[in-house]
Amino acid sequence: MPEILNEFMASYRKMNNIVSVNVISAVPLNAAAQDAIKARLIEAGLITGSIEMHTKVNPDIIGGFQIEFDHKLIDTSISHALDKMRRELAINLYESKIRSL
């Protein structure tokens, strides 16, 4: 029965041009912040139609937010940026040149 309900809701959203958006932030978002995110998604042309927003708090992302919709992820979290820097520093291209001198 849950599968049928999920499929019905997905069909309903598709027919009515409603996009379900999940936002994960480090702190709870107030209504103004939620409205700003919705407006920016529409202005950027990423979403057309109505937005059904679901919010979740995850302090592990430190700051920023993660937005998931239509099998897409926009990750502006500080934890993501730190992980990216950590990976880039692990592949230090300059170290081998310094040692060869």
C-alpha positions as CSV (number, residue, x, y, z in Angstrom):
1,M,0.0,0.0,0.0
2,P,2.8,2.6,0.8
3,E,4.2,2.0,-2.7
4,I,0.9,2.8,-4.3
5,L,0.5,5.9,-2.2
6,N,4.0,7.1,-3.2
7,E,3.4,6.5,-6.9
8,F,0.1,8.4,-6.6
9,M,1.7,11.3,-4.9
10,A,4.5,11.4,-7.6
11,S,1.9,11.4,-10.4
12,Y,-0.1,14.1,-8.7
13,R,3.0,16.3,-8.3
14,K,4.0,15.7,-11.9
15,M,0.6,16.6,-13.2
16,N,0.4,19.8,-11.1
17,N,4.0,20.8,-11.8
18,I,5.0,20.6,-8.1
19,V,8.7,19.9,-7.4
20,S,9.6,18.4,-4.1
21,V,12.8,20.0,-2.7
22,N,14.7,18.8,0.3
23,V,16.9,21.3,2.1
24,I,19.4,20.3,4.7
25,S,21.0,23.0,6.8
26,A,23.2,23.3,9.9
27,V,20.6,25.4,11.7
28,P,16.8,25.6,11.3
29,L,15.7,27.9,8.5
30,N,13.2,30.6,9.1
31,A,10.4,31.4,6.6
32,A,12.4,34.2,5.0
33,A,15.4,32.0,4.3
34,Q,13.1,29.3,2.9
35,D,11.4,31.9,0.6
36,A,14.8,33.2,-0.5
37,I,15.9,29.7,-1.5
38,K,12.7,29.1,-3.4
39,A,13.0,32.4,-5.2
40,R,16.7,31.7,-6.1
41,L,15.8,28.3,-7.5
42,I,13.1,29.8,-9.7
43,E,15.2,32.8,-10.8
44,A,18.1,30.5,-11.8
45,G,15.7,28.5,-14.0
46,L,16.4,25.3,-12.0
47,I,12.7,24.8,-11.1
48,T,9.6,25.9,-12.9
49,G,6.2,25.6,-11.1
50,S,5.5,25.2,-7.5
51,I,7.9,24.1,-4.8
52,E,7.1,21.8,-2.0
53,M,10.0,22.3,0.5
54,H,11.0,19.9,3.2
55,T,13.7,21.0,5.6
56,K,16.0,19.0,7.8
57,V,18.7,20.1,10.3
58,N,22.1,18.4,10.3
59,P,24.8,20.2,12.3
60,D,27.5,18.0,10.8
61,I,27.5,20.1,7.6
62,I,28.8,23.0,9.8
63,G,27.3,25.8,7.6
64,G,25.6,26.4,4.3
65,F,23.1,24.0,3.0
66,Q,22.4,21.1,0.7
67,I,19.5,21.1,-1.8
68,E,18.1,18.0,-3.3
69,F,15.5,17.9,-6.1
70,D,14.8,15.9,-9.3
71,H,17.8,13.7,-8.7
72,K,20.1,16.7,-8.4
73,L,22.2,17.9,-5.5
74,I,23.4,21.5,-4.8
75,D,25.9,21.3,-2.0
76,T,27.1,24.6,-0.6
77,S,27.9,23.2,2.8
78,I,31.2,24.0,4.6
79,S,31.8,20.3,5.3
80,H,31.7,19.7,1.5
81,A,34.1,22.5,0.8
82,L,36.5,21.2,3.5
83,D,36.3,17.7,2.1
84,K,37.1,19.0,-1.4
85,M,40.1,21.0,-0.1
86,R,41.3,17.9,1.8
87,R,41.2,15.8,-1.4
88,E,42.9,18.5,-3.5
89,L,45.7,18.8,-0.9
90,A,46.2,15.1,-0.8
91,I,47.0,15.2,-4.5
92,N,49.7,17.8,-4.2
93,L,51.1,18.2,-7.7
94,Y,53.9,20.5,-6.5
95,E,55.5,18.1,-4.0
96,S,57.1,15.9,-6.6
97,K,58.7,18.9,-8.3
98,I,60.2,20.2,-5.1
99,R,61.7,16.8,-4.2
100,S,63.3,16.4,-7.6
101,L,65.3,19.6,-7.3
